[in-house]
Amino acid sequence: MAVKTAQDSASLTPEQLQSVRGTLRSPRRLKTEVLAGLVVALALIPEAIAFSIIAGVDPRIGLFAAFTMAVTISFVGGRPAMISAATGAVALVIAPLVKSHGIDYFIAAVILAGIFQVILGVSGVAKLMRFIPRSVMVGFVNALAILIFISQVPELLGVPWMVYPLAAVGLLIIFGLPRLTKAVPAPLVAIVVLTLIVVLTSIEVPTVGDKGELPDSLPSLFIPNVPFSLETLQVIFPFALAVAFVGLLESLMTAKLVDDVTDTRSNKTRESWGQGVANIVTGFFGGMGGCAMIGQTMINVKVSGARTRISTFLAGVFLLILVVALGDVVSAIPMAALVAVMIFVSIATFDWHSIRPSTLKRMPKSETIVMVATVVVVVSTHNLAIGVGVGVLVAMVLFAQRVAHLVTVERTMTTSDGQETATYVVDGELFFASSNDLYMQFEYALDPAHVVIDMHASHLWDASTIAALDAVTDKYHRHGTEVKIVGLNEASALMRERLGGKLGVGH
């Protein structure tokens, strides 16, 4: 009687599918991880070379970075199956330093960026992810999908006409094969088939080898030759800090996206300091540094179905084997095959539901504005950090504007024992935006000698609100009116007791 060595994948929870030990015991799941790692490795090679060119360094520096980042993060990262390697975002940030001070300062900045990321990770910077709205996340994903597609356009311009039918055949295989079988990743089949076509027919089309020379040796330990001085720190500090922030932001956003795709949770704090450790290791092996890559991650998770650290580890290992031991074979891969893969990734990554007319009709306009703003800024600047920052800022402004209009002030008149009293009930959250016009909501000249301001339905959030209340009571006192503020909750009362009358009225 046959003995089952592993549970069927369909009976496992998403968390169980992330188990390395369980996957090693399941030939079927292990095959998925191995093939996914191979596909990712093939897709990483031209990307790493291209990003090296952007940074102004030798292609080997980008390829070694892809290897060390992927392998290191597979052990220390907090998001299983996510791919980290050399990225365009890091290359764009650090390229000016290469041009002005050379490769040694460049590597020193990568190592310092890793140290910053470890410090930020341990300090809990990942918790800031909770302040990124869903609309910004959708904009981030859509912008990245657009950037992935745009990055492939140069590979389709000014090329031999045979590139177009080859790319079309690649897309046909990638989209069509899963309907017949999912035993082998469709992108891998497309790459193999198109490579065989080009090699056997001797078609002259751009190949991976045309992108740059592949390394013929393993990476070795590299100590940057820079003075250990304050002057050196002043040179590399701003670049290292920028790389640290851009890398963490892109990595944490990608991790959140993978969480949604796999319906699992990940340790964002571990991922943050893990990215730092990976960059430190990469720097000491002469790599250009990097962060999570959404395109390759989507190939790994969404297209190939990988779920564990095994695929991430193998992506780095396969990349090194391919470029060092099988460089001639890899050089023959037509760029049309990889273009087809990346176009498919861009289509699969884009959130098409977010732009459906029915969705846009139901969605609040402010949410759509935030999403569009994020997309426009990311695509126009090619900088994810700026785009996400602008998206969050727009969301905050629109939220503050919306909440500001939710505060109401109702006035009623009562008479008791011959004493007339005006009572104002303030309803809503009071902060810098909503409390600015609070001063204008009272009838100072028309009110009787006794006024009650009832705050039971409101909450005081900041000093601006305390200053506004001080202005109101001061104005009434100038009219000889007695004012009582009642109904403050405990937190609001403590804040008013601490700051009331000490901020300056300003009216």
NORRARA-V332174 format. One record per residue. N is the residue number from 1. BURIAL is I if it has 16 or more other C-alpha atoms within 10 Angstrom, else O. Layout:
N|BURIAL, N|BURIAL
This chain:
1|O, 2|O, 3|O, 4|O, 5|O, 6|O, 7|O, 8|O, 9|O, 10|O, 11|O, 12|O, 13|O, 14|O, 15|O, 16|I, 17|I, 18|I, 19|O, 20|I, 21|O, 22|I, 23|I, 24|O, 25|O, 26|I, 27|O, 28|O, 29|I, 30|I, 31|I, 32|I, 33|I, 34|I, 35|I, 36|I, 37|I, 38|I, 39|I, 40|I, 41|I, 42|I, 43|I, 44|I, 45|I, 46|I, 47|I, 48|I, 49|I, 50|I, 51|I, 52|I, 53|I, 54|I, 55|I, 56|I, 57|I, 58|I, 59|I, 60|I, 61|I, 62|I, 63|I, 64|I, 65|I, 66|I, 67|I, 68|I, 69|I, 70|I, 71|I, 72|I, 73|I, 74|I, 75|O, 76|I, 77|I, 78|I, 79|I, 80|I, 81|I, 82|I, 83|I, 84|I, 85|I, 86|I, 87|I, 88|I, 89|I, 90|I, 91|I, 92|I, 93|I, 94|I, 95|I, 96|O, 97|I, 98|I, 99|O, 100|O, 101|O, 102|O, 103|I, 104|I, 105|I, 106|I, 107|I, 108|I, 109|I, 110|I, 111|I, 112|I, 113|I, 114|I, 115|I, 116|I, 117|I, 118|I, 119|O, 120|I, 121|I, 122|O, 123|O, 124|O, 125|I, 126|I, 127|O, 128|O, 129|O, 130|O, 131|O, 132|I, 133|I, 134|O, 135|I, 136|I, 137|I, 138|I, 139|I, 140|I, 141|I, 142|I, 143|I, 144|I, 145|I, 146|I, 147|I, 148|I, 149|I, 150|O, 151|O, 152|I, 153|O, 154|O, 155|O, 156|O, 157|O, 158|O, 159|O, 160|O, 161|O, 162|O, 163|I, 164|O, 165|O, 166|I, 167|I, 168|O, 169|I, 170|I, 171|I, 172|O, 173|I, 174|I, 175|O, 176|O, 177|I, 178|O, 179|O, 180|O, 181|O, 182|O, 183|O, 184|O, 185|I, 186|I, 187|I, 188|I, 189|I, 190|I, 191|I, 192|O, 193|I, 194|I, 195|I, 196|O, 197|O, 198|I, 199|O, 200|O, 201|O, 202|O, 203|O, 204|O, 205|I, 206|I, 207|I, 208|I, 209|I, 210|O, 211|I, 212|I, 213|O, 214|I, 215|I, 216|O, 217|O, 218|O, 219|I, 220|O, 221|O, 222|O, 223|O, 224|I, 225|O, 226|O, 227|O, 228|O, 229|O, 230|O, 231|O, 232|O, 233|I, 234|O, 235|O, 236|I, 237|I, 238|O, 239|I, 240|I, 241|I, 242|I, 243|I, 244|I, 245|I, 246|I, 247|I, 248|I, 249|I, 250|I, 251|I, 252|I, 253|I, 254|I, 255|I, 256|I, 257|I, 258|I, 259|I, 260|O, 261|O, 262|I, 263|O, 264|I, 265|I, 266|I, 267|O, 268|I, 269|I, 270|I, 271|I, 272|I, 273|I, 274|I, 275|I, 276|I, 277|I, 278|I, 279|I, 280|I, 281|I, 282|I, 283|I, 284|I, 285|I, 286|I, 287|I, 288|I, 289|I, 290|I, 291|I, 292|I, 293|I, 294|I, 295|I, 296|I, 297|I, 298|I, 299|I, 300|I, 301|I, 302|I, 303|I, 304|I, 305|I, 306|I, 307|I, 308|I, 309|I, 310|I, 311|I, 312|I, 313|I, 314|I, 315|I, 316|I, 317|I, 318|I, 319|I, 320|I, 321|O, 322|I, 323|I, 324|I, 325|O, 326|O, 327|I, 328|O, 329|O, 330|I, 331|I, 332|I, 333|I, 334|I, 335|I, 336|I, 337|I, 338|I, 339|I, 340|I, 341|I, 342|I, 343|I, 344|I, 345|I, 346|I, 347|O, 348|I, 349|I, 350|I, 351|I, 352|O, 353|O, 354|I, 355|O, 356|O, 357|O, 358|O, 359|O, 360|O, 361|O, 362|O, 363|O, 364|O, 365|O, 366|I, 367|I, 368|I, 369|I, 370|I, 371|I, 372|I, 373|I, 374|I, 375|I, 376|I, 377|I, 378|I, 379|I, 380|O, 381|O, 382|I, 383|I, 384|I, 385|I, 386|O, 387|I, 388|I, 389|I, 390|I, 391|I, 392|I, 393|I, 394|I, 395|I, 396|I, 397|O, 398|I, 399|O, 400|O, 401|O, 402|O, 403|I, 404|I, 405|O, 406|O, 407|I, 408|I, 409|I, 410|O, 411|O, 412|O, 413|O, 414|O, 415|O, 416|O, 417|O, 418|O, 419|O, 420|O, 421|I, 422|I, 423|I, 424|I, 425|I, 426|I, 427|I, 428|I, 429|I, 430|I, 431|I, 432|I, 433|I, 434|I, 435|I, 436|O, 437|O, 438|I, 439|I, 440|O, 441|O, 442|I, 443|O, 444|I, 445|O, 446|O, 447|I, 448|I, 449|I, 450|I, 451|I, 452|I, 453|I, 454|I, 455|I, 456|O, 457|O, 458|I, 459|I, 460|I, 461|I, 462|I, 463|I, 464|I, 465|I, 466|I, 467|I, 468|I, 469|I, 470|I, 471|I, 472|I, 473|I, 474|I, 475|I, 476|I, 477|O, 478|O, 479|O, 480|O, 481|I, 482|O, 483|I, 484|O, 485|I, 486|O, 487|I, 488|I, 489|O, 490|O, 491|O, 492|I, 493|I, 494|O, 495|O, 496|I, 497|O, 498|O, 499|O, 500|I, 501|I, 502|O, 503|O, 504|O, 505|I, 506|O, 507|O
